Amino acid sequence: MPLTTVVEHRRRVEQLAAALRSSTGPVRLRKRTSNLFRPRQDAERTLLDGTALDHVIAIDRAARTAEVEGMTTYANLVDATLPLGLAPAVVPELKSITVGGATTGLGIESSAFRFGLVHETVDEFDVLVADGRVLCCSPTEHAELFCGFPNSYGSLGYATRLTVRLIPVAPFVRLRHERFADAARYFAAIAAECADPTCDYLDGVFFGAGDFVLTRAQLVERLPVDAVVSDYTWMQQYWHSLRRRADDYLTIGDYLWRWDTDWFWCSRNVGAHLAPVRLLAGPRLLSSVTYQKIMRAGQRYPLKALQHLRPRAESVIQDVDIPLARAASFLAQLHARVGITPVWVCPFRVTTGRYPLYRLRTDTPYVNFGFWDTVRSQEPDGHYNAIVEQLVAQHAGKKSLYSRSTFDEQAFWAMYDRHAYEALKREYDPTGRFPGLYEKTVGRG
Ligand SMILES: Cc1cc2nc3c(=O)[nH]c(=O)nc-3n(C[C@H](O)[C@H](O)[C@H](O)COP(=O)(O)OP(=O)(O)OC[C@H]3O[C@@H](n4cnc5c(N)ncnc54)[C@H](O)[C@@H]3O)c2cc1C
C-alpha cells in the first residue's frame, strides 16, 4: 500500500472527529479487523468508522521512526519498512494487529526481552478524545494520557497517528531451538538471556510436563553456503519444527510472521492442520485473518446451535504476564489446574513503571504466557478463566484484557489502578462517550 500524505491523513482524522462531534451518546470504533476475544453486547453505540486510517504516513530512515495512522496493520507497516532494512522494534505476530490496537492492548513479541511491550516502543501519538479534540501525547505533552493509554482499550479515546521506533534488520534469521526437560533450567536459561542477551529474538513453547523449547533467533546478513531457508507458509507448520530441528533459517519476513500462518497452533481448531486442506487453501488463506473470520462465523447462528451437540467446554484464551522468578510455579499450577498445551512463552522486560493501567516492576524480567484453547468442563461457565485470574494474582502477575475476564469490580481495580483511571476519565471523557474500562473488558460493553 502506498504511503499517504499528511494532508490526506489530516482530512481523514477530521472526518472521524466530525463524526464524533456531530453524534451524541456512547460511541464505538469500527475497524476492518479485530483480535478481540470477548463477544460484545452493545447494539446501542454509534459506530465511528476508523477503517480509512490505515496508512503509513512517513518513514524517517535517519531517525529510525515510522509515522503511521492508528488502524495501520503491522503487515502493512512491515511491508513498508523491510525494503529499507528496518522493522518495528516489536512486531506483534498476527498480521491484522494494528499499531493503535497493540499500543492500547499491550502488544508483545520475541524482541520484547530487549525493547519491552509495544507501547514502550511508541514515542508519541495523537488521540481523538471525547470532545472531538485530537491531542498529541508524548512523555512531555499530555503525558498523563500518553502513560494512561496502554491498557485503556479505547475507553479514553482513539489513537489516530503514532510514531513507532524502528530497528535495523538483516535479510535472514538463524534460529536455534533448545529443548529442556526441567522447568528450573528452562527459566534459568531465559533469565541468563534477559541479563546478557546472546540473540536478537527470544521466545519459547511449553508442550507439556518436561517438554520445553527455547528459541534464540539471530539476524544474519548472509547464509552459510550449506544453509537451506525453510518455508512454513504453506504445507509445513512452524510449531512442529521446534521439536524436530535444532537449527533453522528463515527470511526476516517469514520470521516475523512465523506464528501467523497457523495462528500459533490454533489453525488445527478449524482443520487447517490437515494436508489436503492446506493444499487447497494455499499460503494466502492460511492466515490468522482467515481463522478469525471462521471462528466468528462459528459463534453466530445457525452454527451456534451445533455447539449443543459437542461436549461441554469452556473457552480459555488468555495472555498473562508473570515475574520471572514466579514463572515456573505459575506454569506448573496452570498445567495442573487448566491443562492447556501448548503454551507460548515470551520473556520481556519493562524499563519504566510510568504506565498506571498496567504497572509492572522494572527490577525483574516477566514472562508472557499465551494459551488459547477450550477446556472440557462440567463446571459453571467461567470456572477455568477465574482459575487463571486467581493464579495470576497469587503470582503477582497481570492479565491482558483482550479476552474474557471474570473479576468482580474490587479485584479488577486492585489490579489496574482505579484512582489513575478515574482521573483520566474525568479529564478526557467526562460524559462517558466511550465505555468504561471495567464495563468494556469485563461487562463486555
Ligand atoms: C488468540 C490471540 C492471540 C494473541 N496473541 C498476541 C500476541 O502473541 N502478541 C500480541 O502482541 N498480541 C496478541 N494478542 C492480543 C492483541 O495484540 C491485542 O488484543 C490488541 O489489542 C489487538 O489489536 P487490534 O489492532 O487487533 O485491535 P482490536 O482487537 O480491534 O481492538 C482491541 C481493543 O483496542 C481498541 N482499539 C483498537 N484500535 C484502537 C486505537 N487506534 N485507539 C484506541 N483504541 C483502539 C478497541 O476498541 C478494542 O477495545 C492476541 C490476541 C488473541 C485473540
The ligand as a Tripos MOL2 file, in Angstrom:
@<TRIPOS>MOLECULE
LIG
   53    58     1     0     0
SMALL
NO_CHARGES

@<TRIPOS>ATOM
      1 C1         -5.6190  -15.5520   20.1460 C.3       1 LIG1
      2 C2         -4.9050  -14.2580   20.3990 C.ar      1 LIG1
      3 C3         -3.5360  -14.2570   20.4720 C.ar      1 LIG1
      4 C4         -2.8740  -13.0700   20.6970 C.ar      1 LIG1
      5 N1         -1.5540  -13.1070   20.6880 N.ar      1 LIG1
      6 C5         -0.9020  -11.9800   20.7390 C.ar      1 LIG1
      7 C6          0.4730  -11.9800   20.6320 C.ar      1 LIG1
      8 O1          1.0840  -13.0120   20.5210 O.2       1 LIG1
      9 N2          1.1430  -10.8080   20.6380 N.ar      1 LIG1
     10 C7          0.4610   -9.6430   20.7830 C.ar      1 LIG1
     11 O2          1.0860   -8.6040   20.7550 O.2       1 LIG1
     12 N3         -0.8300   -9.6200   20.9810 N.ar      1 LIG1
     13 C8         -1.5340  -10.7450   20.9400 C.ar      1 LIG1
     14 N4         -2.8680  -10.7090   21.0770 N.ar      1 LIG1
     15 C9         -3.5150   -9.5020   21.6030 C.3       1 LIG1
     16 C10        -3.6040   -8.3220   20.6830 C.3       1 LIG1
     17 O3         -2.3680   -7.7000   20.4530 O.3       1 LIG1
     18 C11        -4.4510   -7.2670   21.3600 C.3       1 LIG1
     19 O4         -5.7430   -7.7940   21.5380 O.3       1 LIG1
     20 C12        -4.5330   -5.9950   20.5560 C.3       1 LIG1
     21 O5         -5.2760   -5.0160   21.2710 O.3       1 LIG1
     22 C13        -5.1990   -6.2810   19.2330 C.3       1 LIG1
     23 O6         -5.0950   -5.1510   18.4000 O.3       1 LIG1
     24 P1         -6.0840   -4.9620   17.1770 P.3       1 LIG1
     25 O7         -5.4630   -3.9240   16.3610 O.co2     1 LIG1
     26 O8         -6.4040   -6.2530   16.5390 O.co2     1 LIG1
     27 O9         -7.3360   -4.3200   17.9120 O.3       1 LIG1
     28 P2         -8.7950   -4.8540   18.1480 P.3       1 LIG1
     29 O10        -8.7700   -6.2880   18.5040 O.co2     1 LIG1
     30 O11        -9.6490   -4.4380   17.0170 O.co2     1 LIG1
     31 O12        -9.1730   -3.9540   19.3910 O.3       1 LIG1
     32 C14        -8.6400   -4.1890   20.6580 C.3       1 LIG1
     33 C15        -9.1080   -3.0830   21.5810 C.3       1 LIG1
     34 O13        -8.3480   -1.9270   21.3260 O.3       1 LIG1
     35 C16        -9.1840   -0.8470   20.9820 C.3       1 LIG1
     36 N5         -8.5200   -0.1520   19.8900 N.ar      1 LIG1
     37 C17        -8.2000   -0.6620   18.6790 C.ar      1 LIG1
     38 N6         -7.5800    0.2770   17.9440 N.ar      1 LIG1
     39 C18        -7.5120    1.3790   18.7200 C.ar      1 LIG1
     40 C19        -6.9940    2.6770   18.5370 C.ar      1 LIG1
     41 N7         -6.4370    3.0730   17.3910 N.pl3     1 LIG1
     42 N8         -7.1070    3.5550   19.5740 N.ar      1 LIG1
     43 C20        -7.6790    3.2160   20.7320 C.ar      1 LIG1
     44 N9         -8.1960    2.0010   20.9560 N.ar      1 LIG1
     45 C21        -8.1170    1.1010   19.9620 C.ar      1 LIG1
     46 C22       -10.5090   -1.4360   20.5390 C.3       1 LIG1
     47 O14       -11.5600   -0.5490   20.8140 O.3       1 LIG1
     48 C23       -10.5690   -2.6780   21.4230 C.3       1 LIG1
     49 O15       -11.0700   -2.4020   22.6890 O.3       1 LIG1
     50 C24        -3.5750  -11.8620   20.8800 C.ar      1 LIG1
     51 C25        -4.9600  -11.8510   20.7980 C.ar      1 LIG1
     52 C26        -5.6140  -13.0420   20.5450 C.ar      1 LIG1
     53 C27        -7.1020  -13.0150   20.4330 C.3       1 LIG1
@<TRIPOS>BOND
     1     1     2 1
     2     2     3 ar
     3     2    52 ar
     4     3     4 ar
     5     4     5 ar
     6     4    50 ar
     7     5     6 ar
     8     6     7 ar
     9     6    13 1
    10     7     8 2
    11     7     9 ar
    12     9    10 ar
    13    10    11 2
    14    10    12 ar
    15    12    13 ar
    16    13    14 ar
    17    14    15 1
    18    14    50 ar
    19    15    16 1
    20    16    17 1
    21    16    18 1
    22    18    19 1
    23    18    20 1
    24    20    21 1
    25    20    22 1
    26    22    23 1
    27    23    24 1
    28    24    25 2
    29    24    26 1
    30    24    27 1
    31    27    28 1
    32    28    29 2
    33    28    30 1
    34    28    31 1
    35    31    32 1
    36    32    33 1
    37    33    34 1
    38    33    48 1
    39    34    35 1
    40    35    36 1
    41    35    46 1
    42    36    37 ar
    43    36    45 ar
    44    37    38 ar
    45    38    39 ar
    46    39    40 ar
    47    39    45 ar
    48    40    41 1
    49    40    42 ar
    50    42    43 ar
    51    43    44 ar
    52    44    45 ar
    53    46    47 1
    54    46    48 1
    55    48    49 1
    56    50    51 ar
    57    51    52 ar
    58    52    53 1
@<TRIPOS>SUBSTRUCTURE
     1 LIG1         1 GROUP 0 **** ****
